[in-house]
Amino acid sequence: MTKTKRQKLILDLIAGIPISTQDQLVQELRRRGLEVTQATISRDIKELGLVKVAVGDNLYCYAAPPEQRVINAYSRLQRFFNDSIIKIDDSENLILIRTLPGTAHAIASCLDNMSWPEIIGTVAGDDTILVIVKPKEAVPTVLKKFEEIKEG
């Protein structure tokens, strides 16, 4: 089983049954035919960002971390668009954004957190962002949104 599948199974397990220790998690995984060590589970817990939450009197169980949304993503995006965007171009269902060096990742993260249905994802380098739009007919809508952001 791959690491990704194992970690998905861990998330499914903690969502379904109360698990309060790493040893208990190891045992549950073994019951499902997965041989793992406590050290592996410890790394998985850290990578998944699992937290312990109170579920009763003196009982704490693992839980997935709360979903973290970027606060005020729109105003951050406005600042970035005005301070860091050099050029925007498009072709078919792709939009290419050129930025000042070192700012592309932050801008792409803001775009991802806007949860616009037309944008299915971004890929960022140091000074370039590739925005993937679906369907390609939505590109003018996304470009209009970008223009509105710049105008403030």
TIVO-2410 file (N, C-alpha, C; in nm, 3 decimals):
# residues 152
REC num residu      c1      c2      c3 atome chaine
REC   1      M   0.085  -0.118   0.000     N      A
REC   1      M   0.000   0.000   0.000    CA      A
REC   1      M   0.089   0.124   0.000     C      A
REC   2      T   0.052   0.221  -0.081     N      A
REC   2      T   0.132   0.343  -0.089    CA      A
REC   2      T   0.110   0.429   0.036     C      A
REC   3      K   0.200   0.521   0.056     N      A
REC   3      K   0.192   0.613   0.168    CA      A
REC   3      K   0.061   0.693   0.161     C      A
REC   4      T   0.027   0.739   0.043     N      A
REC   4      T  -0.096   0.818   0.025    CA      A
REC   4      T  -0.218   0.737   0.065     C      A
REC   5      K  -0.225   0.611   0.020     N      A
REC   5      K  -0.339   0.526   0.054    CA      A
REC   5      K  -0.342   0.496   0.204     C      A
REC   6      R  -0.224   0.472   0.262     N      A
REC   6      R  -0.216   0.445   0.406    CA      A
REC   6      R  -0.266   0.567   0.484     C      A
REC   7      Q  -0.223   0.686   0.444     N      A
REC   7      Q  -0.266   0.806   0.514    CA      A
REC   7      Q  -0.415   0.831   0.496     C      A
REC   8      K  -0.469   0.798   0.380     N      A
REC   8      K  -0.614   0.810   0.357    CA      A
REC   8      K  -0.687   0.714   0.449     C      A
REC   9      L  -0.635   0.592   0.463     N      A
REC   9      L  -0.695   0.494   0.552    CA      A
REC   9      L  -0.692   0.544   0.697     C      A
REC  10      I  -0.581   0.605   0.737     N      A
REC  10      I  -0.571   0.660   0.872    CA      A
REC  10      I  -0.680   0.765   0.894     C      A
REC  11      L  -0.697   0.855   0.797     N      A
REC  11      L  -0.800   0.958   0.809    CA      A
REC  11      L  -0.939   0.896   0.816     C      A
REC  12      D  -0.964   0.792   0.737     N      A
REC  12      D  -1.092   0.723   0.742    CA      A
REC  12      D  -1.115   0.657   0.878     C      A
REC  13      L  -1.009   0.595   0.931     N      A
REC  13      L  -1.019   0.528   1.061    CA      A
REC  13      L  -1.053   0.627   1.172     C      A
REC  14      I  -0.977   0.737   1.180     N      A
REC  14      I  -1.000   0.830   1.291    CA      A
REC  14      I  -1.135   0.901   1.278     C      A
REC  15      A  -1.188   0.907   1.155     N      A
REC  15      A  -1.320   0.966   1.136    CA      A
REC  15      A  -1.429   0.870   1.180     C      A
REC  16      G  -1.400   0.740   1.177     N      A
REC  16      G  -1.502   0.640   1.206    CA      A
REC  16      G  -1.503   0.584   1.346     C      A
REC  17      I  -1.384   0.573   1.405     N      A
REC  17      I  -1.377   0.515   1.541    CA      A
REC  17      I  -1.283   0.600   1.626     C      A
REC  18      P  -1.310   0.605   1.757     N      A
REC  18      P  -1.222   0.683   1.844    CA      A
REC  18      P  -1.088   0.611   1.863     C      A
REC  19      I  -0.981   0.678   1.825     N      A
REC  19      I  -0.846   0.623   1.841    CA      A
REC  19      I  -0.767   0.722   1.923     C      A
REC  20      S  -0.716   0.676   2.038     N      A
REC  20      S  -0.651   0.769   2.129    CA      A
REC  20      S  -0.500   0.754   2.138     C      A
REC  21      T  -0.445   0.643   2.084     N      A
REC  21      T  -0.300   0.625   2.092    CA      A
REC  21      T  -0.244   0.579   1.957     C      A
REC  22      Q  -0.115   0.599   1.940     N      A
REC  22      Q  -0.049   0.550   1.820    CA      A
REC  22      Q  -0.057   0.398   1.814     C      A
REC  23      D  -0.040   0.333   1.928     N      A
REC  23      D  -0.046   0.187   1.933    CA      A
REC  23      D  -0.184   0.137   1.889     C      A
REC  24      Q  -0.288   0.204   1.932     N      A
REC  24      Q  -0.423   0.166   1.891    CA      A
REC  24      Q  -0.439   0.182   1.740     C      A
REC  25      L  -0.381   0.288   1.684     N      A
REC  25      L  -0.388   0.310   1.540    CA      A
REC  25      L  -0.312   0.201   1.465     C      A
REC  26      V  -0.194   0.164   1.516     N      A
REC  26      V  -0.117   0.055   1.455    CA      A
REC  26      V  -0.200  -0.074   1.455     C      A
REC  27      Q  -0.267  -0.104   1.567     N      A
REC  27      Q  -0.348  -0.226   1.577    CA      A
REC  27      Q  -0.465  -0.225   1.479     C      A
REC  28      E  -0.530  -0.109   1.465     N      A
REC  28      E  -0.643  -0.099   1.371    CA      A
REC  28      E  -0.595  -0.120   1.226     C      A
REC  29      L  -0.480  -0.065   1.194     N      A
REC  29      L  -0.426  -0.083   1.059    CA      A
REC  29      L  -0.388  -0.230   1.036     C      A
REC  30      R  -0.330  -0.293   1.137     N      A
REC  30      R  -0.295  -0.436   1.124    CA      A
REC  30      R  -0.418  -0.522   1.108     C      A
REC  31      R  -0.529  -0.487   1.176     N      A
REC  31      R  -0.654  -0.561   1.159    CA      A
REC  31      R  -0.704  -0.554   1.015     C      A
REC  32      R  -0.662  -0.450   0.947     N      A
REC  32      R  -0.702  -0.432   0.807    CA      A
REC  32      R  -0.594  -0.481   0.710     C      A
REC  33      G  -0.499  -0.561   0.764     N      A
REC  33      G  -0.399  -0.625   0.681    CA      A
REC  33      G  -0.278  -0.539   0.646     C      A
REC  34      L  -0.259  -0.429   0.714     N      A
REC  34      L  -0.148  -0.339   0.684    CA      A
REC  34      L  -0.045  -0.346   0.796     C      A
REC  35      E   0.073  -0.399   0.764     N      A
REC  35      E   0.180  -0.408   0.863    CA      A
REC  35      E   0.257  -0.276   0.865     C      A
REC  36      V   0.248  -0.205   0.977     N      A
REC  36      V   0.318  -0.078   0.993    CA      A
REC  36      V   0.386  -0.074   1.128     C      A
REC  37      T   0.483   0.012   1.139     N      A
REC  37      T   0.552   0.031   1.267    CA      A
REC  37      T   0.500   0.158   1.334     C      A
REC  38      Q   0.524   0.166   1.462     N      A
REC  38      Q   0.484   0.284   1.538    CA      A
REC  38      Q   0.557   0.407   1.484     C      A
REC  39      A   0.681   0.391   1.441     N      A
REC  39      A   0.758   0.504   1.387    CA      A
REC  39      A   0.693   0.557   1.258     C      A
REC  40      T   0.647   0.468   1.173     N      A
REC  40      T   0.578   0.509   1.050    CA      A
REC  40      T   0.451   0.585   1.084     C      A
REC  41      I   0.375   0.534   1.179     N      A
REC  41      I   0.250   0.599   1.219    CA      A
REC  41      I   0.280   0.736   1.279     C      A
REC  42      S   0.385   0.745   1.357     N      A
REC  42      S   0.424   0.873   1.415    CA      A
REC  42      S   0.451   0.977   1.306     C      A
REC  43      R   0.524   0.936   1.201     N      A
REC  43      R   0.552   1.027   1.089    CA      A
REC  43      R   0.423   1.064   1.017     C      A
REC  44      D   0.336   0.966   0.996     N      A
REC  44      D   0.209   0.993   0.929    CA      A
REC  44      D   0.125   1.094   1.008     C      A
REC  45      I   0.120   1.076   1.137     N      A
REC  45      I   0.043   1.168   1.222    CA      A
REC  45      I   0.096   1.310   1.208     C      A
REC  46      K   0.227   1.322   1.207     N      A
REC  46      K   0.287   1.455   1.193    CA      A
REC  46      K   0.258   1.513   1.055     C      A
REC  47      E   0.276   1.433   0.950     N      A
REC  47      E   0.253   1.483   0.813    CA      A
REC  47      E   0.107   1.520   0.789     C      A
REC  48      L   0.015   1.443   0.848     N      A
REC  48      L  -0.127   1.472   0.831    CA      A
REC  48      L  -0.174   1.587   0.920     C      A
REC  49      G  -0.091   1.625   1.016     N      A
REC  49      G  -0.128   1.733   1.107    CA      A
REC  49      G  -0.240   1.695   1.202     C      A
REC  50      L  -0.247   1.565   1.237     N      A
REC  50      L  -0.354   1.520   1.325    CA      A
REC  50      L  -0.343   1.587   1.461     C      A
REC  51      V  -0.457   1.611   1.521     N      A
REC  51      V  -0.463   1.671   1.653    CA      A
REC  51      V  -0.543   1.579   1.744     C      A
REC  52      K  -0.527   1.597   1.874     N      A
REC  52      K  -0.608   1.521   1.969    CA      A
REC  52      K  -0.717   1.614   2.021     C      A
REC  53      V  -0.839   1.563   2.021     N      A
REC  53      V  -0.953   1.641   2.068    CA      A
REC  53      V  -1.023   1.566   2.179     C      A
REC  54      A  -1.082   1.641   2.270     N      A
REC  54      A  -1.156   1.580   2.382    CA      A
REC  54      A  -1.285   1.519   2.330     C      A
REC  55      V  -1.309   1.394   2.369     N      A
REC  55      V  -1.432   1.326   2.329    CA      A
REC  55      V  -1.510   1.274   2.450     C      A
REC  56      G  -1.466   1.309   2.566     N      A
REC  56      G  -1.533   1.265   2.688    CA      A
REC  56      G  -1.446   1.300   2.807     C      A
REC  57      D  -1.487   1.250   2.923     N      A
REC  57      D  -1.410   1.275   3.045    CA      A
REC  57      D  -1.272   1.213   3.034     C      A
REC  58      N  -1.170   1.295   3.030     N      A
REC  58      N  -1.031   1.253   3.023    CA      A
REC  58      N  -1.000   1.160   2.906     C      A
REC  59      L  -1.076   1.170   2.797     N      A
REC  59      L  -1.049   1.088   2.680    CA      A
REC  59      L  -1.024   1.180   2.561     C      A
REC  60      Y  -0.908   1.162   2.500     N      A
REC  60      Y  -0.869   1.242   2.384    CA      A
REC  60      Y  -0.840   1.147   2.269     C      A
REC  61      C  -0.892   1.181   2.152     N      A
REC  61      C  -0.874   1.097   2.035    CA      A
REC  61      C  -0.820   1.179   1.919     C      A
REC  62      Y  -0.756   1.108   1.825     N      A
REC  62      Y  -0.703   1.174   1.707    CA      A
REC  62      Y  -0.816   1.225   1.618     C      A
REC  63      A  -0.790   1.340   1.557     N      A
REC  63      A  -0.884   1.399   1.461    CA      A
REC  63      A  -0.804   1.471   1.355     C      A
REC  64      A  -0.866   1.485   1.238     N      A
REC  64      A  -0.803   1.562   1.131    CA      A
REC  64      A  -0.800   1.708   1.174     C      A
REC  65      P  -0.698   1.782   1.129     N      A
REC  65      P  -0.693   1.923   1.166    CA      A
REC  65      P  -0.808   1.999   1.101     C      A
REC  66      P  -0.851   2.109   1.163     N      A
REC  66      P  -0.957   2.186   1.100    CA      A
REC  66      P  -0.906   2.243   0.968     C      A
REC  67      E  -0.996   2.254   0.871     N      A
REC  67      E  -0.958   2.308   0.741    CA      A
REC  67      E  -0.917   2.454   0.761     C      A
REC  68      Q  -0.803   2.489   0.708     N      A
REC  68      Q  -0.754   2.625   0.724    CA      A
REC  68      Q  -0.772   2.701   0.594     C      A
REC  69      R  -0.849   2.806   0.601     N      A
REC  69      R  -0.870   2.891   0.485    CA      A
REC  69      R  -0.785   3.017   0.503     C      A
REC  70      V  -0.738   3.069   0.394     N      A
REC  70      V  -0.662   3.193   0.400    CA      A
REC  70      V  -0.759   3.306   0.433     C      A
REC  71      I  -0.729   3.376   0.541     N      A
REC  71      I  -0.814   3.485   0.583    CA      A
REC  71      I  -0.789   3.605   0.493     C      A
REC  72      N  -0.899   3.665   0.447     N      A
REC  72      N  -0.891   3.785   0.365    CA      A
REC  72      N  -0.814   3.762   0.236     C      A
REC  73      A  -0.836   3.650   0.171     N      A
REC  73      A  -0.764   3.617   0.049    CA      A
REC  73      A  -0.786   3.722  -0.059     C      A
REC  74      Y  -0.907   3.777  -0.067     N      A
REC  74      Y  -0.936   3.874  -0.173    CA      A
REC  74      Y  -0.852   4.001  -0.157     C      A
REC  75      S  -0.843   4.054  -0.035     N      A
REC  75      S  -0.764   4.177  -0.017    CA      A
REC  75      S  -0.615   4.149  -0.035     C      A
REC  76      R  -0.570   4.031   0.004     N      A
REC  76      R  -0.431   3.994  -0.022    CA      A
REC  76      R  -0.405   3.987  -0.171     C      A
REC  77      L  -0.501   3.928  -0.243     N      A
REC  77      L  -0.490   3.915  -0.387    CA      A
REC  77      L  -0.486   4.053  -0.454     C      A
REC  78      Q  -0.566   4.146  -0.405     N      A
REC  78      Q  -0.564   4.283  -0.459    CA      A
REC  78      Q  -0.425   4.345  -0.442     C      A
REC  79      R  -0.368   4.333  -0.324     N      A
REC  79      R  -0.234   4.389  -0.300    CA      A
REC  79      R  -0.132   4.325  -0.393     C      A
REC  80      F  -0.137   4.192  -0.403     N      A
REC  80      F  -0.042   4.122  -0.490    CA      A
REC  80      F  -0.059   4.165  -0.636     C      A
REC  81      F  -0.184   4.173  -0.683     N      A
REC  81      F  -0.208   4.210  -0.822    CA      A
REC  81      F  -0.153   4.349  -0.850     C      A
REC  82      N  -0.170   4.441  -0.757     N      A
REC  82      N  -0.123   4.578  -0.779    CA      A
REC  82      N   0.027   4.593  -0.759     C      A
REC  83      D   0.085   4.513  -0.673     N      A
REC  83      D   0.227   4.528  -0.641    CA      A
REC  83      D   0.320   4.436  -0.720     C      A
REC  84      S   0.269   4.321  -0.766     N      A
REC  84      S   0.361   4.219  -0.816    CA      A
REC  84      S   0.334   4.165  -0.956     C      A
REC  85      I   0.217   4.188  -1.011     N      A
REC  85      I   0.186   4.133  -1.143    CA      A
REC  85      I   0.247   4.221  -1.252     C      A
REC  86      I   0.321   4.157  -1.340     N      A
REC  86      I   0.386   4.229  -1.451    CA      A
REC  86      I   0.303   4.216  -1.579     C      A
REC  87      K   0.255   4.095  -1.607     N      A
REC  87      K   0.184   4.072  -1.733    CA      A
REC  87      K   0.093   3.951  -1.719     C      A
REC  88      I  -0.022   3.956  -1.788     N      A
REC  88      I  -0.115   3.844  -1.793    CA      A
REC  88      I  -0.142   3.814  -1.940     C      A
REC  89      D  -0.132   3.686  -1.976     N      A
REC  89      D  -0.158   3.644  -2.113    CA      A
REC  89      D  -0.238   3.515  -2.108     C      A
REC  90      D  -0.306   3.481  -2.218     N      A
REC  90      D  -0.385   3.359  -2.218    CA      A
REC  90      D  -0.377   3.288  -2.353     C      A
REC  91      S  -0.406   3.159  -2.349     N      A
REC  91      S  -0.414   3.075  -2.469    CA      A
REC  91      S  -0.502   2.956  -2.436     C      A
REC  92      E  -0.607   2.939  -2.517     N      A
REC  92      E  -0.701   2.829  -2.495    CA      A
REC  92      E  -0.756   2.836  -2.352     C      A
REC  93      N  -0.733   2.731  -2.270     N      A
REC  93      N  -0.785   2.731  -2.134    CA      A
REC  93      N  -0.679   2.765  -2.029     C      A
REC  94      L  -0.569   2.824  -2.073     N      A
REC  94      L  -0.458   2.857  -1.982    CA      A
REC  94      L  -0.439   3.008  -1.973     C      A
REC  95      I  -0.410   3.053  -1.853     N      A
REC  95      I  -0.374   3.192  -1.830    CA      A
REC  95      I  -0.235   3.191  -1.768     C      A
REC  96      L  -0.146   3.272  -1.825     N      A
REC  96      L  -0.010   3.281  -1.774    CA      A
REC  96      L   0.007   3.418  -1.708     C      A
REC  97      I   0.049   3.417  -1.583     N      A
REC  97      I   0.069   3.541  -1.509    CA      A
REC  97      I   0.218   3.554  -1.479     C      A
REC  98      R   0.277   3.663  -1.523     N      A
REC  98      R   0.418   3.694  -1.492    CA      A
REC  98      R   0.418   3.787  -1.372     C      A
REC  99      T   0.504   3.755  -1.274     N      A
REC  99      T   0.510   3.833  -1.150    CA      A
REC  99      T   0.654   3.877  -1.123     C      A
REC 100      L   0.668   3.960  -1.022     N      A
REC 100      L   0.801   3.992  -0.974    CA      A
REC 100      L   0.862   3.864  -0.916     C      A
REC 101      P   0.994   3.849  -0.922     N      A
REC 101      P   1.057   3.728  -0.868    CA      A
REC 101      P   1.019   3.704  -0.722     C      A
REC 102      G   0.989   3.578  -0.693     N      A
REC 102      G   0.961   3.537  -0.555    CA      A
REC 102      G   0.817   3.555  -0.510     C      A
REC 103      T   0.728   3.606  -0.596     N      A
REC 103      T   0.592   3.632  -0.551    CA      A
REC 103      T   0.488   3.537  -0.610     C      A
REC 104      A   0.526   3.456  -0.706     N      A
REC 104      A   0.429   3.371  -0.775    CA      A
REC 104      A   0.358   3.273  -0.682     C      A
REC 105      H   0.431   3.211  -0.590     N      A
REC 105      H   0.369   3.111  -0.502    CA      A
REC 105      H   0.261   3.173  -0.415     C      A
REC 106      A   0.287   3.290  -0.360     N      A
REC 106      A   0.189   3.355  -0.273    CA      A
REC 106      A   0.064   3.394  -0.351     C      A
REC 107      I   0.081   3.444  -0.472     N      A
REC 107      I  -0.033   3.482  -0.554    CA      A
REC 107      I  -0.113   3.358  -0.593     C      A
REC 108      A  -0.045   3.253  -0.634     N      A
REC 108      A  -0.114   3.128  -0.671    CA      A
REC 108      A  -0.191   3.072  -0.552     C      A
REC 109      S  -0.135   3.079  -0.434     N      A
REC 109      S  -0.204   3.031  -0.315    CA      A
REC 109      S  -0.332   3.111  -0.292     C      A
REC 110      C  -0.325   3.242  -0.307     N      A
REC 110      C  -0.445   3.324  -0.293    CA      A
REC 110      C  -0.550   3.286  -0.397     C      A
REC 111      L  -0.507   3.267  -0.521     N      A
REC 111      L  -0.600   3.228  -0.626    CA      A
REC 111      L  -0.666   3.094  -0.593     C      A
REC 112      D  -0.587   2.999  -0.545     N      A
REC 112      D  -0.641   2.869  -0.507    CA      A
REC 112      D  -0.745   2.882  -0.396     C      A
REC 113      N  -0.722   2.972  -0.303     N      A
REC 113      N  -0.813   2.989  -0.190    CA      A
REC 113      N  -0.937   3.071  -0.223     C      A
REC 114      M  -0.942   3.128  -0.342     N      A
REC 114      M  -1.062   3.200  -0.383    CA      A
REC 114      M  -1.175   3.103  -0.418     C      A
REC 115      S  -1.141   2.979  -0.448     N      A
REC 115      S  -1.239   2.875  -0.481    CA      A
REC 115      S  -1.332   2.916  -0.594     C      A
REC 116      W  -1.277   2.979  -0.695     N      A
REC 116      W  -1.355   3.013  -0.814    CA      A
REC 116      W  -1.380   2.885  -0.892     C      A
REC 117      P  -1.503   2.858  -0.930     N      A
REC 117      P  -1.531   2.732  -1.000    CA      A
REC 117      P  -1.463   2.721  -1.136     C      A
REC 118      E  -1.431   2.834  -1.199     N      A
REC 118      E  -1.368   2.830  -1.331    CA      A
REC 118      E  -1.220   2.790  -1.325     C      A
REC 119      I  -1.157   2.810  -1.210     N      A
REC 119      I  -1.014   2.778  -1.196    CA      A
REC 119      I  -1.002   2.641  -1.132     C      A
REC 120      I  -0.947   2.544  -1.208     N      A
REC 120      I  -0.934   2.410  -1.151    CA      A
REC 120      I  -0.798   2.390  -1.084     C      A
REC 121      G  -0.707   2.487  -1.101     N      A
REC 121      G  -0.580   2.477  -1.032    CA      A
REC 121      G  -0.478   2.576  -1.085     C      A
REC 122      T  -0.370   2.590  -1.009     N      A
REC 122      T  -0.259   2.676  -1.048    CA      A
REC 122      T  -0.128   2.600  -1.029     C      A
REC 123      V  -0.028   2.641  -1.105     N      A
REC 123      V   0.107   2.591  -1.088    CA      A
REC 123      V   0.196   2.713  -1.084     C      A
REC 124      A   0.279   2.723  -0.980     N      A
REC 124      A   0.361   2.842  -0.963    CA      A
REC 124      A   0.509   2.810  -0.964     C      A
REC 125      G   0.583   2.894  -1.031     N      A
REC 125      G   0.728   2.891  -1.024    CA      A
REC 125      G   0.772   3.009  -0.940     C      A
REC 126      D   0.888   3.062  -0.967     N      A
REC 126      D   0.938   3.178  -0.892    CA      A
REC 126      D   0.870   3.307  -0.936     C      A
REC 127      D   0.852   3.323  -1.068     N      A
REC 127      D   0.795   3.447  -1.120    CA      A
REC 127      D   0.688   3.424  -1.226     C      A
REC 128      T   0.634   3.303  -1.229     N      A
REC 128      T   0.533   3.269  -1.329    CA      A
REC 128      T   0.427   3.179  -1.266     C      A
REC 129      I   0.300   3.207  -1.302     N      A
REC 129      I   0.189   3.125  -1.255    CA      A
REC 129      I   0.112   3.077  -1.378     C      A
REC 130      L   0.083   2.950  -1.381     N      A
REC 130      L  -0.002   2.893  -1.483    CA      A
REC 130      L  -0.138   2.867  -1.418     C      A
REC 131      V  -0.241   2.931  -1.470     N      A
REC 131      V  -0.376   2.914  -1.418    CA      A
REC 131      V  -0.453   2.828  -1.518     C      A
REC 132      I  -0.507   2.715  -1.472     N      A
REC 132      I  -0.581   2.626  -1.559    CA      A
REC 132      I  -0.730   2.653  -1.540     C      A
REC 133      V  -0.797   2.685  -1.650     N      A
REC 133      V  -0.937   2.724  -1.647    CA      A
REC 133      V  -1.020   2.617  -1.719     C      A
REC 134      K  -1.138   2.588  -1.664     N      A
REC 134      K  -1.227   2.490  -1.726    CA      A
REC 134      K  -1.369   2.540  -1.711     C      A
REC 135      P  -1.443   2.547  -1.816     N      A
REC 135      P  -1.410   2.522  -1.955    CA      A
REC 135      P  -1.333   2.639  -2.014     C      A
REC 136      K  -1.277   2.618  -2.131     N      A
REC 136      K  -1.195   2.724  -2.190    CA      A
REC 136      K  -1.277   2.848  -2.221     C      A
REC 137      E  -1.409   2.833  -2.235     N      A
REC 137      E  -1.496   2.948  -2.259    CA      A
REC 137      E  -1.503   3.040  -2.137     C      A
REC 138      A  -1.457   2.993  -2.022     N      A
REC 138      A  -1.460   3.073  -1.899    CA      A
REC 138      A  -1.338   3.164  -1.886     C      A
REC 139      V  -1.241   3.151  -1.974     N      A
REC 139      V  -1.120   3.235  -1.966    CA      A
REC 139      V  -1.155   3.384  -1.964     C      A
REC 140      P  -1.242   3.435  -2.053     N      A
REC 140      P  -1.275   3.578  -2.046    CA      A
REC 140      P  -1.334   3.619  -1.910     C      A
REC 141      T  -1.413   3.531  -1.849     N      A
REC 141      T  -1.470   3.560  -1.716    CA      A
REC 141      T  -1.360   3.573  -1.612     C      A
REC 142      V  -1.264   3.483  -1.616     N      A
REC 142      V  -1.153   3.486  -1.520    CA      A
REC 142      V  -1.068   3.611  -1.544     C      A
REC 143      L  -1.039   3.641  -1.670     N      A
REC 143      L  -0.960   3.762  -1.701    CA      A
REC 143      L  -1.033   3.888  -1.653     C      A
REC 144      K  -1.166   3.890  -1.665     N      A
REC 144      K  -1.245   4.004  -1.617    CA      A
REC 144      K  -1.232   4.016  -1.465     C      A
REC 145      K  -1.237   3.901  -1.395     N      A
REC 145      K  -1.220   3.902  -1.249    CA      A
REC 145      K  -1.083   3.957  -1.213     C      A
REC 146      F  -0.981   3.916  -1.286     N      A
REC 146      F  -0.844   3.966  -1.261    CA      A
REC 146      F  -0.840   4.118  -1.279     C      A
REC 147      E  -0.905   4.166  -1.384     N      A
REC 147      E  -0.907   4.311  -1.411    CA      A
REC 147      E  -0.979   4.386  -1.299     C      A
REC 148      E  -1.090   4.330  -1.252     N      A
REC 148      E  -1.163   4.392  -1.140    CA      A
REC 148      E  -1.079   4.396  -1.014     C      A
REC 149      I  -1.000   4.294  -0.991     N      A
REC 149      I  -0.913   4.291  -0.874    CA      A
REC 149      I  -0.810   4.403  -0.884     C      A
REC 150      K  -0.750   4.419  -1.001     N      A
REC 150      K  -0.650   4.526  -1.021    CA      A
REC 150      K  -0.710   4.664  -1.002     C      A
REC 151      E  -0.834   4.681  -1.046     N      A
REC 151      E  -0.899   4.813  -1.035    CA      A
REC 151      E  -0.942   4.843  -0.893     C      A
REC 152      G  -0.956   4.737  -0.812     N      A
REC 152      G  -0.988   4.754  -0.671    CA      A
REC 152      G  -1.129   4.787  -0.648     C      A
***
